[in-house]
Amino acid sequence: ASTLLLSTPMMIRPPFVLPAMWLLGLLAAPWREAANLDSALREQPFLAPSWSASMQLDIADVALDARGTYLHDANHRRNRQLLTLRIDIFKEGEVAHYDILNLDVKGLNHNITVGDGPDAICRPSKLPSYVDLMEGLDHASHIGRKVVAGEHCEVWTVTLADGTTKTTACIARDGVPRELNTTANMLTGHASLAFHGNTSLRFKDIKIGPLDDESFAVSIPCSSNYPSKPCVAVGVEDLDLYRIHSPNEPKDIRNRDTGDALGDMAFLCLAESSEAYRDKVVTHWRLKANSSWGQYAYCVYQNKTNSCLGGTGHLVGRESAWGMGGGPFQGQCDKNQVVGSWYSFPAEGECGPREDIGSRGCTWGRAVAKRTVSASCLFEQRSLAAVCALERGHAPMTRSAAILVAALASDDPSKGGCPDVSKDSVIKTKWSEAGTLFLQKGSVAHERT
């Protein structure tokens, strides 16, 4: 063995070679370290102009498995997120598909395609400016270093001009974030009073280089099939609907989203709901609506007003909860007896106090807020959390929905009722300051407003 060792090239080198190599390594070490930190020494980070990556999405503490592809083209100001969300609330293994396309164009610059295949629908909108979750990082401030999935990256942070949207990204030497955390709402591109949570994205399988126009082509539902045709009306329907909201919200259903009892189980029966909604209230609304349902709209609070995105003009919007249940076009014209329905009420479709439904083309009216109760009563006094745990993944969740109906129908505890709520009686928790950290109706990141 010793003969073999002596015959190796390393052992026959002159004795000064190893010390010299060690000295060169010592001298070079600071330069290697400087090269690794050159991004941090810049006043702004280096950002790759065009790239794609696999993506994992987390919304605050919501138990959600959301994965997909992120496409980013800074030079042409366009980006896209293709997401598959595993939603087990009704049936284990069910998924929802979202395609969020942002373009810097006049007109409809923010297109969300929900579903896939022939039943996919488009919810386009014209936002005031181009939406880019990477916005502002080119003039961010360096705050540290981090290792994400084994890769070293530099941490940069920026607060946008609106004063509320804060983005922090760990950017690797190739100019692509490996992790990005933002308070921006993926629907509207900025923080809002309705969404105070944190959107976290992780990127891997990075591919840097130009992306072709086909990568940012408008989906067929958005280019050809928007809006979907209204349902064939079968008359005026009486609706009993429910809305989860802040106790400070005014009793107004215009430009807001609601759900029937089964549909609201999509939120109230999530595993984290009993804690996350503990400081919220639930209102029972009764109204009349024309059954020529249009597309369900995302109604959000922004710029000090409520507005609905991607609906069908003045028509009341409807879809199945999370678009599940198998009904065509996300359940727009289906009874949705398994998963329930969500509804959106455009202000422009409201009938006057003395008008019949259908007058002047109005589509809904005579809305009355019947009762409002604390969500904590549902979970704690009426055992909604426990019943939800038994029914979760086994829709229809009829027992859970019955608890909601009874709680809002009466204040008699012997009948399952909850007391009427006042602002002072709502329980304040740690979630109150952080805001609702939940996915809300029809979106990847917004609260019903």
C-alpha positions as a printed Julia matrix, in Angstrom:
449×3 Matrix{Float64}:
   0.0    0.0     0.0
   2.82   2.39    0.83
   4.41   1.7    -2.56
   1.21   2.7    -4.3
   0.95   5.89   -2.29
   4.5    6.91   -3.09
   3.84   6.4    -6.76
   0.94   8.85   -6.84
   1.56  12.27   -8.41
   0.69  14.03   -5.16
   3.47  12.35   -3.19
   6.28  13.04   -5.68
   5.62  16.77   -5.87
   8.29  19.04   -4.34
   7.59  19.86   -0.68
   6.84  23.53   -1.4
   3.9   22.78   -3.69
   1.3   22.04   -1.01
   2.07  25.12    1.12
   1.94  27.24   -2.01
  -1.46  25.84   -2.99
  -2.75  26.41    0.53
  -1.5   30.03    0.44
  -3.16  30.67   -2.92
  -6.4   29.26   -1.56
  -6.2   31.51    1.48
  -5.54  34.58   -0.64
  -8.34  33.7    -3.06
 -10.95  33.05   -0.37
 -11.89  36.71    0.18
 -12.27  37.2    -3.56
 -14.56  34.15   -3.82
 -16.6   35.51   -0.94
 -16.78  38.9    -2.59
 -17.99  37.3    -5.81
 -20.75  35.52   -3.91
 -21.82  38.78   -2.31
 -21.52  41.02   -5.35
 -25.31  41.18   -5.62
 -25.56  42.32   -2.01
 -22.98  45.06   -2.56
 -25.06  46.6    -5.33
 -27.51  49.34   -4.49
 -30.19  47.3    -6.28
 -30.43  43.58   -7.03
 -29.73  42.05  -10.41
 -33.01  40.74  -11.85
 -33.16  38.33  -14.76
 -35.4   39.9   -17.44
 -37.0   36.69  -18.7
 -37.42  33.31  -17.02
 -39.76  30.5   -16.09
 -39.91  28.21  -13.06
 -41.9   25.63  -11.19
 -43.79  27.31   -8.37
 -45.3   26.42   -5.01
 -47.83  28.83   -3.55
 -48.83  29.28    0.08
 -51.42  31.74    1.37
 -50.62  32.57    4.99
 -51.46  29.53    7.16
 -54.07  28.04    4.86
 -53.7   24.3     4.36
 -53.58  24.43    0.58
 -51.51  22.46   -1.91
 -51.03  24.88   -4.82
 -48.38  24.23   -7.43
 -47.73  25.24  -10.98
 -45.62  27.31  -13.35
 -44.54  30.95  -13.23
 -43.62  32.81  -16.44
 -41.98  36.23  -16.24
 -41.01  38.6   -19.06
 -39.94  42.0   -17.72
 -38.9   43.42  -21.09
 -42.38  43.01  -22.56
 -44.12  43.56  -19.21
 -46.11  40.34  -19.04
 -46.34  37.46  -16.58
 -48.42  34.36  -16.05
 -49.18  31.92  -13.23
 -50.59  28.49  -14.07
 -51.86  26.93  -10.86
 -53.35  23.63   -9.79
 -54.96  23.81   -6.34
 -55.78  20.67   -4.45
 -59.07  21.32   -2.66
 -60.14  18.43   -0.44
 -63.01  20.21    1.31
 -65.69  18.35   -0.68
 -63.93  15.26   -1.97
 -60.4   14.04   -1.4
 -58.09  14.62   -4.34
 -60.19  17.21   -6.16
 -58.3   20.01   -7.86
 -59.08  23.44   -9.29
 -57.18  25.07  -12.15
 -56.33  28.77  -12.38
 -54.56  30.63  -15.18
 -53.68  34.21  -14.17
 -52.37  36.29  -17.08
 -51.16  39.88  -16.62
 -50.39  42.07  -19.64
 -49.36  45.7   -19.96
 -52.06  46.58  -22.5
 -54.98  48.94  -22.76
 -58.3   47.36  -21.94
 -58.53  43.96  -20.25
 -55.07  43.59  -18.76
 -55.75  41.03  -15.99
 -57.31  37.79  -17.18
 -58.15  34.88  -14.88
 -59.23  31.6   -16.44
 -60.88  29.18  -14.02
 -61.17  25.49  -14.82
 -59.9   23.62  -17.85
 -61.38  22.13  -20.98
 -64.71  23.21  -22.51
 -66.22  24.23  -19.16
 -63.48  26.73  -18.27
 -64.59  30.33  -17.88
 -62.78  33.65  -18.06
 -62.91  36.48  -15.54
 -61.13  39.4   -17.2
 -60.78  42.86  -15.75
 -59.26  46.22  -16.52
 -57.07  47.18  -13.59
 -55.58  50.67  -13.21
 -52.06  49.4   -13.86
 -50.06  46.36  -14.89
 -49.91  43.72  -12.14
 -46.51  42.21  -11.39
 -45.65  40.5    -8.12
 -42.0   41.41   -8.81
 -42.87  45.11   -8.89
 -40.45  47.35   -7.02
 -37.69  44.78   -6.53
 -35.42  46.67   -8.92
 -35.04  49.37   -6.26
 -35.34  47.17   -3.17
 -33.1   47.38   -0.08
 -30.75  44.58    0.92
 -31.51  43.16    4.37
 -29.63  39.87    4.61
 -28.85  36.44    3.24
 -30.65  33.14    3.27
 -30.5   29.57    2.03
 -33.63  28.34    0.24
 -33.8   24.64   -0.65
 -30.01  24.45   -0.51
 -29.4   27.55   -2.65
 -27.78  30.73   -1.33
 -29.62  33.95   -2.1
 -29.7   37.58   -1.03
 -32.77  38.98    0.71
 -34.21  42.26   -0.6
 -37.3   44.13    0.51
 -39.44  46.98   -0.81
 -42.62  48.78    0.2
 -44.53  50.11   -2.8
 -45.85  53.62   -3.21
 -49.3   52.62   -1.94
 -47.69  52.27    1.49
 -49.3   48.9     2.21
 -47.86  46.46   -0.31
 -44.61  45.0     0.96
 -42.56  42.47   -0.97
 -39.49  40.58    0.22
 -37.55  38.28   -2.11
 -34.51  36.06   -1.78
 -32.79  36.5    -5.14
 -30.08  34.12   -6.34
 -27.05  35.12   -8.41
 -28.87  34.28  -11.63
 -31.33  37.11  -10.89
 -34.33  34.89  -10.16
 -36.05  34.74   -6.76
 -36.03  31.42   -5.0
 -38.58  32.73   -2.52
 -40.93  35.69   -2.65
 -43.26  36.91    0.1
 -45.74  39.69   -0.53
 -48.82  41.27    0.97
 -50.16  41.82   -2.57
 -53.44  40.23   -3.52
 -52.91  38.03   -6.58
 -56.3   39.19   -7.86
 -55.62  42.91   -7.74
 -51.84  43.07   -7.49
 -51.75  45.15   -4.32
 -52.65  44.92   -0.67
 -56.19  45.86    0.31
 -58.32  46.15    3.39
 -59.82  42.81    2.46
 -56.55  40.93    2.34
 -53.85  41.45    4.92
 -52.27  38.04    4.7
 -49.0   36.97    3.16
 -48.62  35.29   -0.21
 -45.51  33.13   -0.34
 -44.05  31.68   -3.52
 -41.09  29.34   -3.91
 -39.4   28.75   -7.24
 -37.28  25.88   -8.56
 -36.33  24.31  -11.9
 -35.35  27.76  -13.13
 -35.01  28.32  -16.88
 -33.52  31.66  -17.89
 -33.99  33.01  -21.39
 -36.5   34.58  -23.77
 -40.12  33.4   -23.68
 -42.15  33.32  -26.87
 -45.48  35.03  -27.48
 -47.32  31.7   -27.27
 -46.36  31.48  -23.6
 -48.5   34.56  -22.98
 -51.33  33.9   -25.41
 -54.78  34.79  -24.06
 -56.74  31.64  -23.19
 -59.6   30.55  -25.44
 -62.23  31.24  -22.74
 -60.92  34.81  -22.48
 -60.39  35.4   -26.2
 -63.57  33.77  -27.51
 -66.01  32.71  -24.81
 -66.31  35.69  -22.45
 -68.79  36.27  -21.09
 -70.47  32.9   -20.93
 -74.11  32.95  -21.98
 -76.71  33.72  -19.29
 -78.76  30.8   -18.0
 -82.26  30.36  -19.37
 -84.43  32.12  -16.8
 -87.12  30.1   -15.06
 -88.52  33.09  -13.24
 -87.74  34.98  -10.06
 -86.25  33.03   -7.16
 -86.34  33.74   -3.44
 -82.84  33.34   -2.03
 -81.59  32.81    1.51
 -77.89  33.61    1.48
 -75.08  34.08    3.96
 -72.08  36.34    4.14
 -69.0   36.06    6.39
 -67.54  39.5     7.04
 -65.98  41.99    9.42
 -68.26  43.42   12.12
 -67.38  46.89   10.78
 -68.82  46.2     7.34
 -72.04  48.09    6.52
 -75.2   46.08    5.88
 -74.99  46.36    2.11
 -74.95  43.51   -0.38
 -74.26  45.57   -3.51
 -71.01  44.6    -5.29
 -70.47  41.83   -2.79
 -70.3   38.04   -2.84
 -72.44  35.63   -0.84
 -73.22  31.93   -0.67
 -76.07  29.63    0.17
 -75.73  27.48    3.29
 -73.99  24.59    1.51
 -71.77  26.95   -0.47
 -70.49  28.71    2.64
 -69.26  25.39    4.04
 -66.39  25.86    1.56
 -65.05  28.4     4.08
 -66.63  27.61    7.42
 -65.59  23.96    7.23
 -61.93  24.5     6.38
 -59.7   23.08    9.09
 -58.47  26.52   10.23
 -61.82  28.3    10.15
 -62.72  28.12   13.82
 -59.67  30.22   14.69
 -59.35  32.36   11.57
 -63.01  33.44   11.52
 -63.41  33.76   15.28
 -63.51  37.57   15.16
 -65.89  37.66   12.16
 -69.67  37.74   11.93
 -72.17  36.03    9.65
 -75.23  37.75    8.18
 -78.31  36.06    6.76
 -79.7   37.85    3.7
 -83.06  37.27    2.03
 -83.78  38.67   -1.45
 -85.29  38.04   -4.85
 -83.33  37.52   -8.06
 -83.92  36.75  -11.71
 -82.65  33.24  -12.45
 -80.89  34.24  -15.7
 -77.6   33.79  -13.86
 -74.45  35.25  -15.32
 -70.84  34.56  -14.44
 -69.87  34.78  -10.8
 -67.69  37.84  -10.17
 -64.85  38.48   -7.73
 -66.09  41.42   -5.68
 -63.28  43.21   -3.85
 -62.82  46.34   -1.8
 -60.22  48.67   -3.29
 -59.76  52.4    -3.69
 -62.35  52.95   -0.92
 -65.14  51.24   -2.82
 -66.44  47.79   -3.69
 -66.22  46.6    -7.27
 -66.81  43.29   -9.04
 -64.3   41.8   -11.48
 -65.09  39.41  -14.32
 -68.86  39.16  -13.96
 -71.58  39.56  -16.58
 -72.64  43.18  -16.34
 -75.9   43.64  -14.45
 -76.68  39.91  -14.12
 -76.5   38.16  -10.77
 -73.47  35.9   -10.9
 -73.53  32.28   -9.79
 -71.11  29.38   -9.61
 -70.66  26.24   -7.58
 -68.39  26.55   -4.54
 -64.79  26.57   -5.81
 -66.22  25.64   -9.22
 -66.55  22.06   -7.98
 -69.46  19.67   -8.23
 -69.33  18.84  -11.92
 -71.82  21.4   -13.24
 -70.97  22.95  -16.63
 -69.25  26.34  -16.69
 -68.3   26.1   -13.02
 -71.89  25.4   -12.0
 -73.32  28.64  -13.38
 -76.6   27.06  -14.49
 -76.56  24.02  -12.21
 -78.45  23.52   -8.94
 -75.14  22.61   -7.26
 -76.87  20.35   -4.77
 -73.62  18.68   -3.65
 -71.32  21.64   -3.0
 -73.68  24.61   -2.9
 -73.6   27.9    -4.8
 -71.88  31.28   -4.58
 -73.58  34.48   -5.79
 -72.35  37.96   -6.74
 -74.62  41.02   -6.79
 -73.6   43.86   -9.14
 -74.88  47.23   -8.0
 -75.97  48.08  -11.54
 -78.46  45.19  -11.5
 -80.31  46.26   -8.33
 -84.02  47.05   -8.67
 -85.53  50.07   -6.97
 -87.54  49.73   -3.74
 -90.89  49.7    -5.59
 -89.75  47.99   -8.78
 -90.52  44.43   -9.75
 -87.61  42.2   -10.65
 -87.07  42.64  -14.38
 -88.13  46.29  -14.56
 -85.67  48.24  -16.72
 -83.68  45.02  -16.94
 -82.89  45.01  -13.22
 -82.05  41.54  -11.92
 -82.29  41.52   -8.13
 -83.75  43.44   -5.21
 -85.71  43.58   -1.95
 -82.61  42.5    -0.08
 -83.03  42.36    3.69
 -80.36  41.57    6.24
 -82.35  39.29    8.54
 -79.89  38.6    11.36
 -76.18  38.78   12.17
 -74.42  36.47   14.63
 -70.88  35.96   15.8
 -68.94  33.25   13.97
 -67.53  32.17   17.33
 -71.04  31.13   18.42
 -71.26  28.82   15.41
 -67.95  27.13   16.13
 -68.08  26.98   19.91
 -71.68  26.98   21.11
 -73.17  25.17   18.1
 -70.27  22.72   17.53
 -69.86  23.6    13.86
 -66.11  22.87   13.92
 -66.68  19.35   15.27
 -69.41  18.52   12.75
 -67.36  19.96    9.89
 -64.48  17.67   10.86
 -66.78  14.67   10.42
 -68.17  15.8     7.06
 -65.06  17.34    5.52
 -64.23  15.53    2.29
 -67.67  13.91    2.15
 -69.99  16.4     0.45
 -72.76  17.34    0.66
 -72.07  18.69    4.13
 -75.73  18.88    5.05
 -75.37  18.6     8.84
 -72.86  21.45    8.92
 -75.05  23.6     6.68
 -78.05  22.92    8.93
 -76.12  24.32   11.91
 -75.56  27.58   10.0
 -79.22  27.84    9.0
 -80.49  27.21   12.53
 -78.01  29.62   14.12
 -79.23  32.46   11.9
 -82.92  31.55   11.97
 -83.47  32.21   15.68
 -81.81  33.43   18.85
 -83.34  30.54   20.79
 -80.51  28.21   21.89
 -82.96  25.33   22.25
 -83.51  25.61   18.48
 -79.81  25.91   17.7
 -79.95  29.7    17.49
 -77.21  32.23   18.21
 -77.8   35.65   19.78
 -77.84  38.77   17.64
 -74.42  40.34   17.54
 -73.19  43.81   18.4
 -69.76  45.15   17.46
 -68.68  45.07   21.1
 -69.5   41.4    21.52
 -67.19  40.1    18.78
 -64.22  38.19   20.19
 -60.88  39.79   19.38
 -57.98  37.45   18.76
 -54.49  37.5    17.36
 -56.08  37.02   13.95
 -57.86  40.36   14.26
 -54.67  42.34   13.8
 -53.32  40.18   11.02
 -56.58  40.2     9.12
 -58.29  37.21    7.58
 -55.62  34.92    6.24
 -57.96  32.88    4.15
 -58.7   32.19    0.56
 -62.07  33.65   -0.11
 -64.77  33.16   -2.64
 -63.67  32.42   -6.11
 -60.06  33.54   -5.79
 -56.58  32.51   -5.02
 -56.26  35.24   -2.44
 -59.05  37.51   -1.46
 -61.66  37.94    1.22
 -65.32  38.42    0.41
 -65.9   42.15    0.64
